Amino acid sequence: MNNRLLLKWKKYEAVGIITLRHQFAYITDLLLRSVFLLLILYIFIQLWQAAYQGDADAVIAGFSLQQIIWYLVFAEAITMAKPPIGAKIEEEVKSGDIAVRLIRPLSYVGFHYMSYMGEATLRFFIHLAVGSSIALSFMGAPEFGSGLAALFMLSIGAFTVAFMLHMIIALFAFWLEETRGLEFVMQKLQFTVGGMLLPLEMMPEWLQRICAWLPFQTVLYFPAKMAVAYDAKLLIPYLAIQWGWVVVLAVVVIMTYRTGVKKLHVNGG
Amino acid sequence: MRKSTASGTLRYLLTCWKLNAAGAMEFRLSFFLTAGMMFINNCIWLVFWGIFFTKFPVVNGWELRDVMLMWAVAAGGFGWANMLFGNFTRVAAITAAGQLDVYLTQPKPVLLSVLASRMSLMAIGDFMFGWVIYGLVGDHSLRGLALFMLGLLISGLLIMFFTLVANSLAFYIGNAEGLAFQVFNGFLALTTYPTDIFRGGVRIILFTLVPAGFISYIPIGLLGGIQDSFLIGALGITALVAGIGIAFFYHGLRRYTSGNQLGIRS
């Protein structure tokens, strides 16, 4: 029994590793594209320096200037690392390639999850390196303590929740074919209530209460906040909330997939 | 003769725009969804700024109203340029794919023909957004309206011709699509942050090499009371960037070697 599970796992592990290797072939392209991240972070550094009036000691909503810049580096690195799963599945449905995917001896969702994680891993480290380079030169390195370890621990759950959220939207392609609009709304929700542009503490009280009940905070806010302001007491609750959302969203993904795959009409392939 | 050529070109442009609009309205639902999405996208950025300014009411002299007008001018300018001349972001792709041939065979100015042959649906949302924000926080006097429209004109022309320069690199380096897209995205990003957060050399660059500052400073230098030096600079740099864009395109066009792809304009 254990052997069968191990063999099954090996298949999915191979998908992740192959995707990761595949991504290495496009590393120059990835580095070129990350130039935009440099520009955005440079603009944000100027903006927040103006907001803090250059006062390195000022603490606003629990964040110093240095912490807020590093928070943005981590949140942007995760955001830009997320592979465009919606566009991929939409293309598979439109082109009919999904027919080939469905007959393989691999779970459709499982295949995409491992492929997503493989691609996200390389993209995350590249964007982290690029973002850190600009933050280091303008702000220096803060005392992260155990923050970096917490960042990596929470990042696995963060990418898993992000995958589930985007997968639910992507699976609507089985009915709609066109899912870019929904994907767009999802992305914007992560920008705002997910805490990409601002840590949740900077938001009004009422909005913070709403955000606490949504899964978006687990993708960007949890890892970025813990990296810059590590709090040992919060690590376990954050992990529990994150993986709690993974379970809830996984159920939704499976239900959506099972219903959707029956409705799917494949043309070509 | 010259007059009839000009009026012929204008008639041609009007026909292009009419057909583009009719084409967009063929897919009404998609049209409204796409335009609405862009509108929502811009609104979300204003939500960010709204929250930001509750924590920091004034940032280097800028208030929320200034940032809202900056977004109105940038999005509105981008909107009209992309509605009427929607191919300015795609010149590099069209060139690299050898699809310019079809425009070269027509008895109309090539650049105008290329630019006006596409209407971006998303841009209509941007254009509407500009006017809604103007309606909410702009100066509604006749003078205020005229200044806002001048702001939109400067903004649209600068975005279009700066992007055209980047796209025309395709004539010289081949596949410039990725680079042109990065330049375009970067330029747009710079038009939507208060100019006064930048200091020193970067600020000089924003008013010279990468003249995004002439768009982002419009709420202060034009709408908030005309600063002569800013207005003269903005008009001058717009004319200069337009001139460079057109010259760069036509100079590059002489190097264009076409593909062997057969194509027709539908």
Interface residues (C-beta under 8 A of the other chain):
Chain A: D29 L32 R33 V35 F36 L39 I40 I43 Q46 L47 Q49 A50 A51 I60 A61 E178 G181 F184 V185 K188 F191 T192 L197 L198 M202 M203 P204 L207
Chain B: S30 L33 T34 M37 I40 N41 I44 V47 F48 I51 F52 T54 K55 F56 V59 N60 G178 Q182 N185 G186 A189 L190 Y193 P194 D196 I197 F198 R199 V202
